[in-house]
Amino acid sequence: MSELDHPVIDADNHYYEALDAFTRHLDPVWAQRTVQWCDIDGRKYHVVGGRVSRAVTNPTFDPIARSGAMHDYFRGNPDGRDPLSFLTEREPIRPEYRDRDARIAVLDQQGLEACWIFPTLGMIYEELLTGDPEANCVMFRAFNRWVEEDWGFSYRNRIFAAPYITLADPDWAVVELEWALDAGARLIVTRPAAPTTVLGRCSPFDDRYATFWELLDESGVPLVLHAGDGGVSSNGYAPDGFSAAFSDGFKPSIKFFAIEQAVKDWLASMLLENHLARYPNLRIVSVENGAEFLPDLFRKVRSMARKMTGYFAEDPIELFRRQVWINPFWEDDVVEVVDLMGADRVVFGSDWPHIEGMPQPLDYLPEVKELPPADQRMVLHDNALDLITARPA
């Protein structure tokens, strides 16, 4: 599969945030409650909510490990290398990681028609401010204005950046969603987590979010559940909190299952609360959460449906297959995911240029070689294009 007879859209690209991504549009009076920079022993760190964040080793991303640096590790580490040895080589940050015109040129080189592009730090900072919902909203309002300014929501109809909407305040979420839709957003992104409001944690499907879901349903714009810090507790088995610093070395931990657990809980709650039946035009896309949880999710929801006679007006798994799209990890069995979901509900994403992603996006092609050509085209292009095509109710 060195050549394709159709274009490709990568549904999981990332930028590395500019140094002022969180502060350029932030009123300075909010600095102490949101994001500031500090220097410790000659290194720069973010202070988030008044605490130094070590969620990533170097939030300036300069220098940075090369794209796909840990590809062989996630392939099964065939040479038995120390995981940390994959990260020893660094390079100066590349223009395409922060500049949209440079990224367009790279899309051409990579053979991509377009990409969906998501935050890096933005996917993990909401959890750091869970104790201050107001600050969370202020921070992401500023962040989204930076996203629009630096990347645009449909730049040259090739780069589709997603504004991040926290559900920390139901009213704010509605206002921010209205702004994003008016600004031409083709995707919305959030983390798979139960939001923390001033009243405490609650389900994202609680009635207080009805206006948000109604607006999203009417718009037809997809909501992307992207992997991040979902606040999943290790219940004492390991330290809680996202970290890519590996200061204590790299060793197995149940924290490695947190991404899967977060999205599985979110999607299961969505089904068990009959959310899709209430909002039939809603489109949900799970990105960079993998797909190994799907068989177990389907089994358990089906079991619940059999026991709760009359609760579900329609088979919840069929609703799931109608309104949910899955982006498998490249190391997942993509053919199995297509069998579970249907080829029209699976999207390709490379996670470029993150270290755990593909060195180059089209390195993904061997993962779909067993699919019929029509299914390959849906996974690699048509499904992603359909999702970013307006489909209002």
C-alpha positions as CSV (number, residue, x, y, z in Angstrom):
1,M,0.0,0.0,0.0
2,S,2.7,2.5,-0.9
3,E,0.2,4.4,-3.1
4,L,-3.5,5.2,-2.7
5,D,-6.0,6.2,-5.3
6,H,-7.8,8.5,-2.9
7,P,-7.0,11.3,-0.5
8,V,-6.4,10.9,3.2
9,I,-7.6,13.0,6.2
10,D,-5.7,12.5,9.5
11,A,-8.3,12.8,12.3
12,D,-5.7,13.1,15.1
13,N,-3.0,15.7,14.7
14,H,-1.6,18.0,17.4
15,Y,0.1,21.3,17.8
16,Y,2.5,22.2,20.5
17,E,1.1,25.3,22.2
18,A,2.8,28.7,21.7
19,L,4.4,30.1,24.9
20,D,1.5,32.5,25.3
21,A,-1.3,30.1,24.2
22,F,-3.0,30.4,27.6
23,T,-2.1,34.0,28.4
24,R,-2.3,36.1,25.2
25,H,-6.0,36.6,25.6
26,L,-6.1,36.3,29.4
27,D,-6.9,39.2,31.7
28,P,-3.8,39.5,33.9
29,V,-6.0,39.6,37.0
30,W,-6.7,35.9,36.4
31,A,-3.0,34.9,36.1
32,Q,-2.6,33.5,39.7
33,R,-5.8,31.3,39.3
34,T,-5.0,30.1,35.8
35,V,-1.6,29.8,34.0
36,Q,1.7,31.6,34.7
37,W,5.3,30.8,33.8
38,C,8.1,30.2,36.4
39,D,11.8,29.4,36.3
40,I,13.2,26.6,38.5
41,D,16.8,25.6,38.3
42,G,17.1,27.2,34.9
43,R,14.1,25.4,33.4
44,K,10.7,26.9,32.6
45,Y,7.5,25.4,34.0
46,H,3.8,26.3,34.0
47,V,2.2,27.3,37.3
48,V,-1.4,26.2,37.0
49,G,-3.9,27.3,39.7
50,G,-1.0,28.4,41.9
51,R,0.9,25.0,41.6
52,V,3.9,24.1,39.5
53,S,2.8,21.6,36.9
54,R,5.2,18.8,36.0
55,A,2.6,17.1,33.8
56,V,5.1,17.4,30.9
57,T,8.9,17.6,31.2
58,N,9.2,20.8,29.1
59,P,6.1,22.8,28.4
60,T,8.1,25.1,26.1
61,F,8.5,22.0,23.8
62,D,11.9,23.3,22.7
63,P,13.8,21.0,22.4
64,I,11.3,18.2,21.8
65,A,11.6,14.4,21.1
66,R,11.0,13.6,17.4
67,S,7.6,12.5,16.2
68,G,6.9,8.8,16.8
69,A,10.0,8.4,19.0
70,M,8.3,5.6,20.9
71,H,6.7,3.9,17.9
72,D,8.8,0.7,18.3
73,Y,8.0,0.6,22.0
74,F,4.3,0.6,21.3
75,R,4.8,-1.9,18.5
76,G,5.9,-4.3,21.2
77,N,9.5,-3.2,21.9
78,P,11.0,-6.0,19.8
79,D,14.5,-5.1,20.8
80,G,13.8,-5.0,24.5
81,R,15.1,-1.5,25.0
82,D,14.7,0.6,28.1
83,P,11.6,2.7,27.4
84,L,13.4,5.9,28.4
85,S,16.1,5.3,25.8
86,F,13.6,6.1,23.1
87,L,13.4,9.7,24.4
88,T,17.1,10.6,24.6
89,E,17.3,12.3,21.3
90,R,15.9,15.9,21.1
91,E,15.6,18.4,18.3
92,P,14.7,22.1,18.1
93,I,11.0,22.6,17.8
94,R,9.9,22.6,14.1
95,P,8.0,25.5,12.5
96,E,5.1,23.2,11.5
97,Y,4.4,22.4,15.2
98,R,3.3,26.0,15.8
99,D,2.7,27.6,12.4
100,R,-0.3,26.8,10.3
101,D,1.3,27.7,6.9
102,A,4.3,25.5,7.7
103,R,1.9,22.8,8.7
104,I,0.1,23.1,5.3
105,A,3.4,22.6,3.6
106,V,4.0,19.5,5.7
107,L,0.6,18.1,4.9
108,D,1.5,18.3,1.2
109,Q,4.8,16.4,1.9
110,Q,3.0,13.8,4.0
111,G,0.4,13.1,1.3
112,L,-2.6,14.4,3.5
113,E,-5.5,16.3,2.2
114,A,-6.4,17.7,5.6
115,C,-6.1,17.1,9.3
116,W,-8.0,17.6,12.5
117,I,-5.8,19.2,15.1
118,F,-6.0,19.2,18.9
119,P,-4.3,20.6,22.0
120,T,-1.4,19.0,23.7
121,L,-1.3,20.8,27.1
122,G,-4.9,21.8,26.7
123,M,-6.0,18.2,27.0
124,I,-4.5,17.9,30.5
125,Y,-4.9,21.3,32.1
126,E,-8.6,21.1,32.9
127,E,-8.0,18.5,35.6
128,L,-5.4,20.8,37.3
129,L,-8.1,23.4,37.9
130,T,-11.0,21.1,38.9
131,G,-11.2,22.9,42.3
132,D,-11.8,26.2,40.6
133,P,-14.5,25.9,37.9
134,E,-14.7,29.6,37.2
135,A,-10.9,29.7,36.5
136,N,-11.3,26.7,34.2
137,C,-13.8,28.5,32.1
138,V,-11.7,31.7,32.0
139,M,-8.6,29.8,31.0
140,F,-10.3,28.0,28.2
141,R,-12.0,31.1,26.9
142,A,-8.6,32.7,26.5
143,F,-7.1,29.5,25.1
144,N,-9.9,29.1,22.4
145,R,-9.3,32.7,21.2
146,W,-5.6,31.8,20.8
147,V,-6.6,28.6,18.9
148,E,-8.8,30.6,16.5
149,E,-6.1,33.3,16.0
150,D,-3.1,31.0,15.5
151,W,-4.7,28.0,13.8
152,G,-8.3,28.9,12.7
153,F,-11.2,26.5,12.8
154,S,-11.0,25.5,9.1
155,Y,-7.8,27.1,7.8
156,R,-7.7,26.8,4.0
157,N,-10.2,24.0,4.4
158,R,-7.3,21.8,5.4
159,I,-6.6,22.3,9.1
160,F,-9.5,21.9,11.3
161,A,-8.7,23.0,14.8
162,A,-11.2,22.3,17.6
163,P,-12.0,24.7,20.4
164,Y,-11.9,23.1,23.8
165,I,-15.1,23.3,25.9
166,T,-15.1,22.5,29.5
167,L,-18.4,21.6,31.2
168,A,-17.3,23.1,34.5
169,D,-20.1,25.6,34.2
170,P,-23.2,24.6,32.2
171,D,-24.2,28.2,31.3
172,W,-20.6,29.1,30.3
173,A,-20.5,26.0,28.1
174,V,-23.5,27.1,26.2
175,V,-22.1,30.6,25.6
176,E,-18.8,29.2,24.5
177,L,-20.4,26.7,22.2
178,E,-22.5,29.5,20.6
179,W,-19.3,31.5,20.1
180,A,-17.5,28.5,18.6
181,L,-20.3,27.7,16.2
182,D,-20.6,31.3,15.1
183,A,-16.8,31.4,14.5
184,G,-17.1,28.4,12.1
185,A,-15.9,25.6,14.3
186,R,-16.3,22.2,12.5
187,L,-15.3,20.2,15.6
188,I,-15.6,20.7,19.3
189,V,-13.3,18.9,21.7
190,T,-13.5,18.0,25.4
191,R,-12.1,15.3,27.7
192,P,-14.0,12.2,28.7
193,A,-14.6,13.0,32.3
194,A,-17.4,13.9,34.8
195,P,-17.2,17.7,35.1
196,T,-16.6,19.4,38.4
197,T,-18.9,22.4,38.9
198,V,-19.4,24.7,41.9
199,L,-21.8,22.1,43.2
200,G,-19.3,19.3,42.9
201,R,-18.9,16.5,40.3
202,C,-21.8,15.5,38.2
203,S,-22.6,13.5,35.0
204,P,-22.2,15.4,31.8
205,F,-25.7,14.1,30.9
206,D,-27.3,15.7,33.9
207,D,-30.4,17.8,33.0
208,R,-28.5,21.0,33.8
209,Y,-26.6,20.5,30.5
210,A,-29.7,20.1,28.4
211,T,-29.3,23.4,26.6
212,F,-25.7,22.6,25.7
213,W,-26.7,19.2,24.2
214,E,-29.7,20.7,22.4
215,L,-27.5,23.3,20.8
216,L,-24.9,20.7,19.8
217,D,-27.6,18.4,18.5
218,E,-29.1,21.1,16.4
219,S,-25.8,22.1,14.9
220,G,-24.7,18.7,13.8
221,V,-21.1,19.6,14.7
222,P,-19.3,16.6,16.2
223,L,-18.1,16.4,19.7
224,V,-14.6,14.8,20.0
225,L,-13.7,13.0,23.2
226,H,-10.0,13.2,23.0
227,A,-7.7,11.4,25.4
228,G,-6.3,13.6,28.2
229,D,-6.3,13.7,32.0
230,G,-9.7,12.4,32.8
231,G,-9.2,12.5,36.5
232,V,-9.4,8.7,36.8
233,S,-8.2,7.7,40.3
234,S,-5.7,4.8,40.8
235,N,-7.3,4.3,44.3
236,G,-4.0,4.2,46.0
237,Y,-2.4,1.7,43.7
238,A,-0.3,4.4,42.0
239,P,0.0,8.2,42.4
240,D,-2.8,10.0,40.7
241,G,-2.4,12.7,38.1
242,F,-1.1,12.8,34.6
243,S,2.7,12.9,34.2
244,A,5.0,12.5,31.2
245,A,8.1,13.3,33.3
246,F,9.1,9.8,34.3
247,S,11.1,11.2,37.1
248,D,10.9,7.8,38.9
249,G,11.7,5.8,35.9
250,F,9.4,4.1,33.5
251,K,7.6,1.1,35.0
252,P,4.2,-0.6,34.5
253,S,1.3,0.8,36.4
254,I,-2.5,0.7,36.3
255,K,-2.3,4.4,35.4
256,F,-1.6,3.1,31.8
257,F,-5.3,2.0,31.7
258,A,-6.6,5.4,32.8
259,I,-7.3,6.7,29.2
260,E,-9.3,3.6,28.3
261,Q,-11.2,3.7,31.7
262,A,-12.1,7.4,31.3
263,V,-13.7,7.0,27.8
264,K,-15.3,3.7,28.7
265,D,-17.0,5.3,31.7
266,W,-18.1,8.3,29.7
267,L,-19.5,6.3,26.8
268,A,-21.2,3.8,29.1
269,S,-22.9,6.5,31.0
270,M,-24.1,8.1,27.8
271,L,-25.7,4.9,26.8
272,L,-27.2,4.0,30.2
273,E,-28.7,7.5,30.5
274,N,-30.4,7.1,27.0
275,H,-28.6,10.2,25.9
276,L,-28.4,9.3,22.2
277,A,-32.1,8.6,22.0
278,R,-32.8,12.1,23.3
279,Y,-30.4,13.7,20.8
280,P,-30.6,11.8,17.5
281,N,-28.5,14.2,15.5
282,L,-25.6,14.1,18.0
283,R,-22.3,12.8,16.7
284,I,-19.6,11.7,19.1
285,V,-16.1,10.8,18.0
286,S,-13.6,9.1,20.4
287,V,-10.1,10.0,19.4
288,E,-6.8,8.6,20.8
289,N,-8.6,6.5,23.4
290,G,-8.1,3.2,21.6
291,A,-10.7,0.6,21.0
292,E,-9.9,-2.4,23.2
293,F,-12.7,-1.4,25.6
294,L,-15.4,-1.8,23.0
295,P,-16.2,-5.6,23.3
296,D,-16.5,-5.4,27.1
297,L,-18.6,-2.2,26.8
298,F,-21.0,-3.8,24.4
299,R,-21.4,-6.9,26.5
300,K,-22.1,-5.1,29.7
301,V,-24.6,-2.6,28.1
302,R,-26.4,-5.4,26.4
303,S,-26.6,-7.3,29.7
304,M,-28.1,-4.3,31.4
305,A,-30.6,-3.7,28.5
306,R,-31.8,-7.3,28.9
307,K,-32.4,-6.9,32.6
308,M,-34.0,-3.5,32.3
309,T,-37.0,-4.5,30.2
310,G,-38.7,-1.4,28.7
311,Y,-36.0,1.1,29.7
312,F,-34.5,1.3,26.3
313,A,-36.9,2.1,23.5
314,E,-34.1,1.1,21.0
315,D,-31.1,-1.2,21.2
316,P,-28.4,1.0,22.8
317,I,-25.6,-0.7,20.9
318,E,-27.3,0.0,17.6
319,L,-27.7,3.7,18.7
320,F,-24.0,3.7,19.5
321,R,-23.1,2.4,16.1
322,R,-25.3,5.0,14.5
323,Q,-24.0,8.1,16.4
324,V,-20.5,7.2,17.6
325,W,-17.2,7.0,15.6
326,I,-14.0,5.4,16.9
327,N,-10.4,6.2,16.2
328,P,-8.4,3.1,17.2
329,F,-4.9,3.2,18.4
330,W,-2.7,2.2,15.5
331,E,-1.5,-0.8,17.5
332,D,-5.2,-2.0,18.0
333,D,-6.6,-4.6,15.6
334,V,-8.3,-2.2,13.1
335,V,-10.1,-5.0,11.3
336,E,-11.7,-6.1,14.6
337,V,-12.8,-2.6,15.3
338,V,-14.3,-2.3,11.8
339,D,-16.2,-5.6,12.5
340,L,-17.6,-4.2,15.7
341,M,-18.5,-0.7,14.5
342,G,-18.8,-0.9,10.7
343,A,-16.3,0.7,8.3
344,D,-18.4,3.8,8.2
345,R,-17.8,4.5,11.9
346,V,-14.0,4.2,12.1
347,V,-11.6,7.1,11.5
348,F,-7.8,7.1,11.0
349,G,-5.6,9.2,13.3
350,S,-1.8,9.2,13.6
351,D,-1.3,11.3,16.7
352,W,1.4,13.2,14.8
353,P,3.7,14.7,16.0
354,H,3.5,13.2,19.5
355,I,6.1,10.7,20.6
356,E,3.6,7.9,21.0
357,G,2.2,8.4,17.5
358,M,3.4,7.5,14.0
359,P,6.7,8.8,12.7
360,Q,4.8,9.8,9.6
361,P,1.0,9.7,9.3
362,L,0.9,7.3,6.3
363,D,3.0,4.8,8.3
364,Y,-0.5,3.8,9.3
365,L,-1.4,2.2,6.0
366,P,-0.2,-1.4,6.9
367,E,-2.8,-1.4,9.7
368,V,-5.7,-1.2,7.1
369,K,-4.2,-3.4,4.4
370,E,-6.6,-6.3,5.2
371,L,-9.6,-4.1,4.6
372,P,-11.4,-4.0,1.3
373,P,-10.5,-0.9,-0.7
374,A,-14.0,0.7,-0.1
375,D,-13.6,0.2,3.6
376,Q,-10.0,1.6,3.5
377,R,-11.3,4.8,1.9
378,M,-14.0,5.2,4.5
379,V,-11.5,4.8,7.4
380,L,-8.8,6.9,5.8
381,H,-10.9,9.7,4.3
382,D,-14.6,9.6,3.8
383,N,-15.7,9.3,7.4
384,A,-13.6,12.2,8.6
385,L,-14.8,14.4,5.7
386,D,-18.4,13.5,6.4
387,L,-18.0,14.5,10.1
388,I,-16.6,17.9,9.4
389,T,-19.4,18.6,6.8
390,A,-22.2,20.6,8.3
391,R,-25.3,18.4,9.1
392,P,-27.7,20.6,11.1
393,A,-30.9,18.9,12.4
